[in-house]
Amino acid sequence: MIGELLKDADKRMKKAVEVLKADFAGLRTGRASTVLVEDIKVDYYGSTMTIKQIAQISVPEANQIVIQPWDASVVPNVEKAIRESDLGVQPQRDGNIIRVILPPLTEERRKELVKKAGKMAEQARIAIRNIRHEIMKELDKLKKEGGYSEDDIKRAKDELQKITDKYTKEVDNLLQKKEEEILTI
């Protein structure tokens, strides 16, 4: 039972780190990436879909993203969705193709992005701590119910802390790399 709880904690904490990685991938740096626009929601015949579901996305240049919807009638909706997103760019329509030119980031915008990355990392740390807290409660419950010695519970809590520290350190490393990436001109 203790082993299962620790495996569960490890799996859930790993998932929190994976979510952070996905969030960081969508955070704009100085280079164009398809990830920046893939998950922008677009109104598509009354339902909401992501750009990656309705268009081909490519990066022909380091500062440009090209979006080519498979259905030409949805081009204005894609254009509007990009304009209203928090990317802070103006899409340019070229027939049935939409070009998104990413201007160089200003120092002020870089600092905003670093703050945003910090908030995302803190959310991941909070998720990890909450998981640790839940598992600690479960271990205390096992101790009260009996069947496990105090030493077993103590070892399990120590192991849980090691797992927590491992994933917290991974979050810190990811944040440091992302900050360097954002601040590099």
N, C-alpha and C positions, 0 to 999 in steps of 0.2 A: 504494500500500500504506500509506504513512504517513497519507494523507488518510482512508483507511478506518479505521485505528486510532483517529485522533482523533475521527471521527464516532461510532465505537463507544463511546469513552470518554464523549463528550458524552451519548449516548443512555442509557448505563447510569447516569451520575451524575444525569441528569434523573429517571430511574426511582427512584433512592434518595430524591430530594427528594419525589417523588409519594407514596412509601410513608410518609414522615414526615408529609406533609399528611394522609393518611388516618388515621395514628395520632393526630395532634393532634385531628382531628375527633371521635374517640371519647373524648377526654379531657374530663371534665366541667368545665364552667365554671358560672357562676351561673344560666345559662339552660337550659331543657329543649330537647332536640334529639332527633329520631328516631335520629340516628347513635349515640346513647348505648346503645340497646338493639338496634339492627338486627342486629348480628353476634353476639349472645349465642346460644350453641349450646343447642338443646333436643332432648331425646329424643322422637322422633316415630315411633311404631310400629316401634321397633327400630333406626331409623337416626337419625343426627344431622343436624339442619337448623338454619338460623338463623331467628330470629324473623321477619325480613322475608320469608322464604319461606313462612311458614305463617300470617301474620296481617297485618292492616291496622294501621299505626302512625300516630298523629296527635298533634299538640301543641295542645290547645285553649287552654291558658294557658301563661304564661311559665315556670311551675314544675311543670307536669304533663305526663306522657306517657300516652296512652291506647292500649292494645293490645287489638285485637279479633281473636282467632284465628278462622279460617274454620271450623275443626272444634272444636265445643264440648268434645269429650272430651280435648283437649290442654291446656285451660286450666290444670289443676293442674301440668302439666309446665312450662309457660311461667312460671308463678308461682314454681316451685321454681328454675328456671334463673336468674331475675332475682335471687332471694334469695341464691343462691350466687355470683353474679357479683361483681366487685370494685367495683361501683357504690356499695355501702354504703347501699342503700335497701330498704325493706320494701314490696313490692307489695300493693295492696289489691284484693280481688276483689269485683266488683259484678255478680253473675250470670255472664254469659259475657264480661264485659269486665274487663280488668285495668288499674287506675290506678296509676301510679308518681308519687308526689308527691316532688319533689326539695326537701329542706329547704335553707335557706340554708347556704352553706359556712362552716364555722368558720375562724378564722385558721390554726389548726393544719393543717386539711385543705387549705387553700389552699397552704400552704407545702409540704405533701407532694406536691400536684399540680404545683407549680412544679419540685420536684426530679425528679419523674417525667418531666416535659416535657424537662428538661435531659438526663436519661439517654437519652430517645428521640432528641434532637438529636445527642447524642454518638455514638449508634449510626449515625446517618446520616452524620456526619463520618467515622467509621471506615470505613464502606462506600465513601465517596468516595475516601478516601486509599488504600484497598486497590485500587480500580480504577486510580488513578493509578500505583500501584506495579506492577501487572500490565502496564500499557501501557508503562511505562518499561523493564521487562524485555524486552518485545517489541521496542522501539526499539533497545535494546542488542544484541539478537539480530540485527536487521537490519543494524546497523553491522558486526558481526563477519562476517556472511555476505557483506558487500560490496554493491555496487550503489548505495549511497547515500553521499554525502560526509558528512564529520563536521559540516559546516555545516548540511546538511539535517536531520541527527539533532538537532543543537543547537536549530535553529528549531522542530522538532516538539516537543521537550521544553519549550521556552519556551511554545509554544502550549498544550500539555497543562497546564502550570502555571496559565496564564490561565483555562482551562476549570475546573480544580480550584478556583481562588480564587473564580470566579463562583458555583459551586454551594455552596461553603462559606459564602460571604457570604449566599446565599439561605437556607441553613439557619439562620444566626445571626439574620437578619431574621424568619423564621418563629417562632423561639424567643422573640424579644423581643415580638412581637405576642401570642403565646400567653400569655406571662407576664403581660403587661398585662391581657389578657382575664380570666385567672384571678384576679388580684389586685384587679380592679375590682369593687366591691360594688354 
